[in-house]
Amino acid sequence: MSKRLVRALCISAATCLGGSLTASAADLTVHIANIEQSTGSILIGLYDSAETFLNPKGMRDSMKLDANKDGVSYTFHDLPEGDYAISVFHDQDGDGKLKKNFMGIPREPIGMSRDAKGSYGPPQYSDAVFTLPKTGTDLTITLY
């Protein structure tokens, strides 16, 4: 069989020598804990690069959930395996914006994947990044 025919068959079947040409999809379930009040919303941002981390326009995906003192959970479906970071904040007044004091310190509860916390500023992507395996995973983020 010619190499050209093997390549054509490989592409049309979407597999080549037992490997898949399509990325595997995984589910990521995020549990948010330590919600102090059941008012407002919980906003979750999912990021897939250091360049876009904590930039609202750079989120790969996001979700807004009603706050609940008992905790909330959300599952992002069909994500490619790889590196991600999550930021969460409790929008207690429902205005869609994170309240900060005059020094830029959040006045509403926040949380990050891997419980990353900033030092003299927000946490870095490298502090919050985790690897999503093709089998998926569950994460718990505790607001502070």
KEKOLVEX-474659 format. One record per residue: residue in one letter; x, y, z of N, C-alpha, C in turn. Coordinates in Angstrom, 3 decimals, always signed. Last residue first. Example, Ala and Ser with C-alpha at 12.3 -4.5 7.8 and 13.67 -1.06 7.14 Angstrom:
KEKOLVEX-474659
> s,+12.850,-2.250,+7.080,+13.670,-1.060,+7.140,+12.900,+0.030,+7.870 .
> a,+13.190,-5.690,+7.800,+12.300,-4.500,+7.800,+13.200,-3.300,+7.800 .
This chain:
KEKOLVEX-474659
> y,-11.838,+32.662,+50.804,-11.260,+33.334,+51.974,-11.489,+34.823,+51.869 .
> l,-13.196,+29.557,+49.673,-13.167,+31.025,+49.641,-12.533,+31.563,+50.923 .
> t,-11.689,+26.775,+48.393,-12.206,+27.375,+49.611,-12.069,+28.880,+49.532 .
> i,-12.426,+24.444,+45.990,-11.820,+25.744,+46.206,-12.497,+26.364,+47.412 .
> t,-11.788,+21.233,+44.921,-12.497,+22.043,+45.898,-11.714,+23.322,+46.094 .
> l,-12.205,+19.355,+41.913,-11.412,+20.274,+42.723,-12.321,+20.947,+43.741 .
> d,-12.043,+16.341,+40.095,-12.839,+17.219,+40.974,-11.863,+18.087,+41.768 .
> t,-11.405,+15.354,+36.660,-11.075,+15.475,+38.080,-12.087,+16.369,+38.780 .
> g,-10.543,+13.315,+33.733,-11.277,+14.342,+34.467,-10.866,+14.379,+35.926 .
> t,-9.029,+11.653,+32.228,-10.102,+11.010,+32.986,-10.955,+12.016,+33.743 .
> k,-7.028,+13.200,+31.247,-8.089,+12.830,+30.312,-9.251,+12.131,+31.004 .
> p,-6.361,+15.661,+33.860,-6.089,+14.438,+33.114,-7.259,+14.087,+32.196 .
> l,-5.320,+18.869,+34.214,-6.551,+18.090,+34.060,-6.212,+16.848,+33.253 .
> t,-3.076,+20.244,+36.423,-3.201,+19.489,+35.185,-4.476,+18.663,+35.218 .
> f,-3.078,+23.658,+37.561,-3.180,+22.223,+37.817,-3.337,+21.538,+36.465 .
> v,-2.039,+26.843,+38.839,-2.187,+25.896,+37.737,-2.249,+24.446,+38.235 .
> a,-1.493,+28.698,+40.791,-2.851,+28.154,+40.732,-3.016,+27.041,+39.704 .
> d,+1.094,+29.545,+40.498,+0.657,+29.137,+41.833,-0.680,+28.407,+41.805 .
> s,+1.237,+30.309,+37.838,+2.065,+29.170,+38.272,+1.688,+28.676,+39.669 .
> y,-0.340,+32.612,+37.862,-0.832,+31.402,+37.208,-0.065,+30.179,+37.700 .
> q,-0.130,+34.241,+41.082,+0.359,+33.998,+39.724,-0.272,+32.712,+39.176 .
> p,-2.421,+36.234,+43.022,-1.598,+35.042,+42.787,-1.182,+34.948,+41.318 .
> p,-2.087,+39.872,+43.260,-2.830,+38.634,+43.021,-1.893,+37.440,+42.835 .
> g,-0.077,+41.370,+45.897,-0.733,+41.357,+44.596,-1.454,+40.041,+44.399 .
> y,+1.489,+40.553,+48.078,+1.649,+41.888,+47.508,+1.091,+41.945,+46.085 .
> s,+0.888,+37.449,+47.161,+1.706,+38.140,+48.132,+2.041,+39.496,+47.513 .
> g,-2.047,+35.410,+46.729,-1.034,+36.356,+46.295,-0.264,+36.927,+47.468 .
> k,-2.647,+31.944,+46.855,-2.855,+33.272,+47.419,-1.713,+34.167,+46.975 .
> a,-4.240,+28.951,+45.877,-3.185,+29.944,+45.647,-3.593,+31.286,+46.245 .
> d,-5.649,+26.575,+46.083,-5.685,+27.529,+47.196,-4.569,+28.563,+47.105 .
> r,-5.782,+25.267,+43.708,-4.622,+24.967,+44.546,-4.520,+25.918,+45.736 .
> s,-7.692,+27.975,+42.389,-7.296,+26.573,+42.369,-5.972,+26.433,+43.112 .
> m,-8.855,+30.483,+44.677,-8.137,+30.059,+43.477,-7.887,+28.555,+43.545 .
> g,-11.217,+32.939,+45.868,-10.508,+31.666,+45.984,-9.885,+31.317,+44.643 .
> i,-12.761,+35.554,+47.856,-12.181,+35.014,+46.633,-11.559,+33.654,+46.917 .
> p,-15.212,+37.787,+49.206,-14.449,+36.542,+49.281,-13.995,+36.036,+47.904 .
> e,-14.533,+41.285,+48.803,-15.476,+40.177,+48.695,-14.643,+38.893,+48.686 .
> r,-12.468,+42.966,+48.762,-13.375,+43.109,+49.907,-14.486,+42.067,+49.870 .
> p,-9.079,+42.608,+47.704,-10.494,+42.250,+47.580,-11.260,+42.411,+48.891 .
> i,-6.998,+45.429,+47.519,-7.234,+44.152,+48.196,-8.722,+43.832,+48.121 .
> g,-6.426,+47.927,+46.588,-6.641,+46.865,+45.606,-6.861,+45.496,+46.208 .
> m,-6.372,+49.936,+48.371,-5.073,+49.336,+48.044,-5.199,+48.213,+47.020 .
> f,-9.019,+50.563,+48.801,-8.184,+51.552,+48.119,-6.805,+51.028,+47.739 .
> n,-10.574,+47.330,+48.167,-10.336,+48.533,+48.960,-9.389,+49.461,+48.197 .
> k,-12.960,+46.011,+45.801,-11.612,+46.100,+46.353,-11.501,+47.351,+47.204 .
> k,-15.332,+43.757,+44.463,-15.088,+44.959,+45.273,-13.684,+44.882,+45.860 .
> l,-15.743,+42.575,+41.307,-15.068,+42.298,+42.565,-14.781,+43.611,+43.277 .
> k,-18.941,+42.734,+39.752,-17.575,+43.239,+39.890,-17.021,+42.890,+41.262 .
> g,-21.607,+42.113,+39.671,-20.738,+41.519,+38.666,-19.290,+41.958,+38.735 .
> d,-23.293,+42.885,+41.666,-23.013,+43.875,+40.624,-22.083,+43.351,+39.525 .
> g,-24.032,+41.391,+43.948,-24.634,+41.085,+42.657,-24.351,+42.075,+41.541 .
> d,-22.881,+41.510,+46.400,-23.884,+42.533,+46.099,-24.487,+42.384,+44.699 .
> q,-21.124,+39.328,+46.387,-22.148,+39.429,+47.424,-23.231,+40.441,+47.094 .
> d,-19.677,+37.345,+44.559,-20.213,+38.669,+44.252,-21.411,+38.902,+45.172 .
> h,-17.052,+35.601,+45.333,-18.436,+35.694,+45.776,-18.883,+37.136,+45.579 .
> f,-14.936,+34.223,+42.797,-15.242,+35.224,+43.809,-16.731,+35.230,+44.090 .
> v,-12.251,+32.272,+41.566,-13.640,+32.337,+42.018,-13.789,+33.557,+42.897 .
> s,-10.237,+30.847,+39.019,-10.445,+31.899,+40.007,-11.935,+31.950,+40.316 .
> i,-8.127,+28.202,+38.006,-9.481,+28.690,+38.271,-9.418,+29.820,+39.276 .
> a,-6.162,+26.915,+35.331,-6.240,+27.557,+36.641,-7.657,+28.122,+36.771 .
> y,-4.682,+24.133,+33.537,-5.725,+25.129,+33.763,-5.512,+25.773,+35.127 .
> d,-3.281,+21.945,+31.118,-3.093,+22.809,+32.286,-4.147,+23.911,+32.326 .
> g,-5.007,+18.960,+29.964,-3.978,+19.990,+29.914,-3.955,+20.814,+31.180 .
> e,-7.545,+17.603,+27.852,-6.620,+17.454,+28.970,-5.534,+18.509,+28.822 .
> p,-10.260,+19.678,+26.847,-9.078,+18.893,+26.510,-8.189,+18.732,+27.744 .
> l,-13.529,+19.260,+28.225,-12.300,+20.049,+28.140,-11.157,+19.157,+27.666 .
> d,-16.246,+18.375,+28.637,-15.538,+18.218,+27.357,-14.339,+19.146,+27.190 .
> h,-17.666,+20.644,+31.062,-17.646,+19.405,+30.286,-16.761,+19.519,+29.050 .
> f,-17.480,+21.692,+34.285,-17.117,+22.089,+32.934,-16.936,+20.791,+32.151 .
> t,-19.796,+21.684,+36.849,-18.936,+20.840,+36.023,-18.752,+21.465,+34.651 .
> y,-20.026,+23.069,+40.109,-20.298,+23.184,+38.693,-19.316,+22.292,+37.942 .
> s,-21.479,+23.697,+43.326,-20.605,+22.932,+42.434,-21.007,+23.183,+40.997 .
> v,-21.536,+25.275,+46.556,-22.027,+25.107,+45.198,-20.999,+24.319,+44.394 .
> g,-22.585,+25.483,+50.007,-21.607,+25.230,+48.956,-22.288,+25.086,+47.611 .
> d,-24.366,+26.325,+51.861,-24.019,+24.907,+51.900,-22.972,+24.527,+50.855 .
> k,-24.910,+28.929,+51.190,-24.017,+28.674,+52.332,-23.580,+27.218,+52.431 .
> n,-24.826,+29.844,+47.872,-25.513,+28.988,+48.832,-24.526,+28.660,+49.947 .
> a,-25.345,+31.922,+45.012,-24.594,+31.596,+46.228,-25.467,+30.747,+47.153 .
> d,-25.890,+30.838,+41.715,-26.461,+31.444,+42.915,-25.651,+30.995,+44.123 .
> l,-23.191,+31.234,+39.373,-24.111,+30.396,+40.136,-24.692,+31.190,+41.294 .
> k,-21.691,+31.504,+36.311,-22.262,+32.294,+37.395,-23.328,+31.431,+38.060 .
> m,-18.687,+30.623,+34.652,-20.020,+30.257,+35.112,-20.407,+31.164,+36.261 .
> s,-16.529,+30.331,+31.760,-16.920,+30.896,+33.043,-18.326,+30.438,+33.386 .
> d,-13.545,+29.721,+29.838,-14.957,+29.495,+30.136,-15.260,+30.134,+31.482 .
> r,-11.190,+30.993,+29.380,-11.574,+29.940,+28.443,-13.062,+29.665,+28.591 .
> m,-10.746,+34.483,+29.742,-11.249,+33.217,+30.278,-11.554,+32.229,+29.159 .
> g,-9.949,+36.986,+28.991,-9.099,+35.864,+28.627,-9.574,+34.522,+29.147 .
> k,-11.474,+38.992,+29.979,-11.599,+38.743,+28.543,-10.796,+37.531,+28.097 .
> p,-10.624,+39.043,+32.657,-11.986,+38.601,+32.327,-12.193,+38.308,+30.844 .
> n,-7.660,+37.761,+33.663,-8.181,+38.751,+32.721,-9.581,+38.286,+32.312 .
> l,-6.603,+35.714,+35.135,-7.264,+36.799,+35.856,-7.694,+37.961,+34.960 .
> f,-4.548,+34.672,+32.508,-4.978,+34.444,+33.886,-5.429,+35.748,+34.553 .
> t,-3.451,+34.891,+30.006,-4.849,+35.295,+30.164,-5.349,+35.218,+31.603 .
> e,-0.843,+33.990,+30.264,-1.079,+35.281,+29.615,-2.504,+35.789,+29.846 .
> a,-1.007,+31.446,+31.261,-0.511,+32.498,+32.158,-0.828,+33.877,+31.586 .
> s,-4.009,+29.682,+30.315,-2.649,+30.187,+30.061,-2.283,+31.277,+31.065 .
> d,-6.630,+28.989,+30.721,-5.734,+27.951,+30.219,-4.344,+28.470,+29.843 .
> y,-9.200,+29.397,+33.220,-8.131,+29.941,+32.382,-7.208,+28.819,+31.926 .
> l,-12.392,+30.056,+34.330,-11.475,+28.989,+33.951,-10.487,+29.547,+32.936 .
> g,-14.125,+31.504,+37.009,-13.404,+31.724,+35.757,-12.400,+30.604,+35.531 .
> i,-17.171,+31.895,+38.602,-16.043,+30.991,+38.391,-15.426,+31.304,+37.032 .
> l,-18.982,+33.537,+41.042,-18.480,+33.614,+39.674,-17.198,+32.808,+39.568 .
> i,-21.857,+33.372,+42.836,-20.504,+32.832,+42.801,-20.078,+32.856,+41.340 .
> s,-23.936,+36.082,+44.004,-23.560,+35.030,+43.057,-22.123,+34.578,+43.277 .
> g,-26.292,+36.972,+46.613,-25.382,+37.258,+45.519,-25.081,+36.030,+44.689 .
> t,-26.455,+35.067,+49.648,-26.876,+36.191,+48.816,-25.854,+36.406,+47.719 .
> s,-25.853,+33.273,+51.692,-26.556,+32.799,+50.501,-27.134,+33.942,+49.666 .
> q,-22.520,+33.491,+53.066,-23.919,+33.904,+53.001,-24.535,+33.462,+51.676 .
> e,-20.017,+32.226,+52.986,-20.533,+32.732,+54.259,-21.989,+33.135,+54.244 .
> i,-18.673,+29.402,+51.766,-19.523,+30.513,+51.338,-20.256,+30.992,+52.585 .
> n,-16.901,+27.232,+51.906,-16.741,+28.373,+52.799,-17.474,+29.622,+52.280 .
> a,-16.369,+25.981,+48.524,-16.654,+25.837,+49.960,-16.408,+27.153,+50.687 .
> i,-17.200,+24.719,+45.450,-16.831,+25.945,+46.151,-17.293,+25.824,+47.592 .
> h,-15.956,+22.417,+43.158,-16.773,+22.581,+44.357,-16.266,+23.830,+45.086 .
> v,-15.935,+21.559,+39.832,-15.401,+22.515,+40.803,-16.407,+22.661,+41.935 .
> t,-15.018,+19.088,+37.610,-16.037,+19.510,+38.567,-15.377,+20.353,+39.641 .
> l,-14.385,+18.596,+34.364,-13.769,+19.204,+35.530,-14.890,+19.694,+36.438 .
> d,-14.042,+16.009,+31.987,-14.916,+16.850,+32.799,-14.151,+17.348,+34.015 .
> a,-12.407,+15.823,+28.779,-12.524,+15.487,+30.196,-13.495,+16.446,+30.867 .
> a,-11.612,+14.407,+25.651,-12.336,+15.411,+26.421,-12.531,+14.914,+27.846 .
> s,-8.767,+14.076,+23.533,-9.736,+13.497,+24.445,-10.359,+14.612,+25.275 .
> a,-8.535,+15.256,+20.189,-8.138,+15.371,+21.595,-9.209,+14.737,+22.476 .
> t,-8.114,+13.162,+17.353,-8.945,+14.089,+18.111,-8.500,+14.091,+19.564 .
> l,-6.622,+11.225,+16.281,-6.302,+12.572,+15.843,-7.125,+13.604,+16.586 .
> s,-5.331,+8.485,+18.159,-6.460,+9.301,+17.733,-5.982,+10.679,+17.313 .
> g,-3.522,+5.547,+17.207,-3.643,+6.817,+17.916,-4.805,+7.621,+17.366 .
> g,-3.360,+3.310,+15.573,-3.887,+3.149,+16.925,-4.032,+4.432,+17.701 .
> l,-2.460,+4.394,+13.148,-1.645,+3.432,+13.888,-2.068,+3.347,+15.351 .
> c,-4.686,+6.855,+13.416,-3.482,+6.504,+12.694,-2.629,+5.610,+13.573 .
> t,-7.960,+8.048,+12.785,-6.994,+7.361,+13.630,-5.797,+6.985,+12.777 .
> a,-9.821,+9.033,+11.062,-9.485,+9.848,+12.240,-8.622,+9.107,+13.237 .
> a,-10.327,+7.976,+8.643,-10.764,+7.178,+9.793,-10.520,+7.908,+11.109 .
> s,-9.147,+9.849,+6.987,-10.588,+9.623,+6.876,-11.122,+8.815,+8.053 .
> i,-6.434,+9.659,+7.770,-7.174,+10.903,+7.989,-8.667,+10.653,+7.946 .
> c,-5.841,+6.995,+6.977,-5.613,+7.435,+8.348,-6.441,+8.691,+8.655 .
> l,-6.324,+7.059,+4.253,-7.144,+6.195,+5.111,-7.042,+6.630,+6.560 .
> a,-4.298,+8.862,+3.516,-5.698,+9.171,+3.230,-6.625,+8.334,+4.107 .
> r,-1.986,+7.425,+4.321,-2.285,+8.729,+4.899,-3.750,+9.097,+4.689 .
> v,-2.194,+5.189,+2.646,-2.220,+5.006,+4.100,-2.581,+6.324,+4.776 .
> l,-1.918,+6.463,+0.167,-3.165,+5.779,+0.482,-3.288,+5.565,+1.992 .
> r,+0.735,+7.425,+0.391,-0.361,+8.364,+0.140,-1.696,+7.733,+0.524 .
> k,+2.224,+5.121,+0.627,+2.168,+6.032,+1.779,+1.010,+7.011,+1.621 .
> s,+0.567,+2.223,-0.801,+1.393,+3.418,-0.893,+1.231,+4.283,+0.360 .
> m,+0.856,-1.162,+0.000,+0.000,+0.000,+0.000,+0.909,+1.235,+0.000 .
